[in-house]
Amino acid sequence: MNKLLSFVLSAGAVAGSLASGTVLAQTPATNPMPDGSRDMYAGLGLQSAARYEGSGSRRVSALPVLQVQWSNGVFVSGMSAGMHLSSSPTVEYGPLLAIQPGRDESGTGLGADGVGASGLNGIAPAAPGEKAMILSGRLAGMDEIGARLQVGAFYNTYLNPQWRLTSSLLAGAGKDHDGARLDLGVQRLAFVAGERHRVSLSAGLGLVNRQYNESYFGVTQAESMRSRFAAWQPGGGLQDVHLGARWNWVLGPSWMLSSNLQAKRLLGDAGKSPLTERSTNLTVSTALAYRF
């Protein structure tokens, strides 16, 4: 159960990356349970994140938290789902699905139905000047990108009981569903920081193909003619590096407060893109979750 508690609210991390437009899919650690049983956490919190990847403005939004794991290895973690296939205590692998949010002219997400989310999950009202800019569209003239279902796999290996190397590959993002992203990372599983407190750390990097970068950081000639951005045709390669820390405060047998901090820096062609207003951004969130 200790391994599960280390990542019991990885949904919060996934949701945080979703808000900035990139799925950093984290898989819950394998948790052997009696056949037919399940472990489930659900909750709600708040998150402050960049309006879109590379944005210079921020928004505060509601943060739903959900993680379910069944004894057969199937799990749901935020906007991702998968299945543990390994029976080894030191290796985890299996298929992975994740939803990549869309992006509209305001820089906020588009749901699967193409509806912008800025009016649904915004908590703090924008200042008059910022509101006018949002309404006019920070990305006015850029093509909208709908939500995408990504398909891939994950592979994790434990260096020891406290540390594990993680990797996930997802394909299907972008304008033409041909964007792919590989995430590589290292995680320090939760260590005790007091009777009711657990802290975990993570670091990693993301590599993408050309189609991924073209969709989210490129500017076509047509987009350049109708927007304020110069044409930009990025290639693939290393897109970002990121650091994260999570603090879980166990309030009781069924309640937990989970706070997450992630720093991310865009590199390469993504960092040089005319769409990138700020190459380094922080995502901060906190959520209250209940264990069923």
Salt bridges, closest charged atoms under 4 A:
ASP39 OD1 - ARG291 NE 2.92
GLU53 OE2 - LYS264 NZ 2.53
GLU92 OE1 - ARG164 NH1 2.60
GLU130 OE2 - ARG51 NH2 3.42
ASP143 OD2 - LYS175 NZ 3.68
ASP143 OD1 - ARG226 NH2 2.20
ASP183 OD2 - ARG181 NE 2.77
GLU214 OE2 - ARG210 NH1 2.99
GLU223 OE2 - LYS175 NZ 2.86
ASP240 OD2 - ARG181 NH2 2.94
ASP240 OD1 - HIS242 ND1 2.96
ASP240 OD2 - LYS264 NZ 3.91
GLU277 OE1 - ARG138 NH2 3.05
GLU277 OE2 - ARG228 NH2 3.47
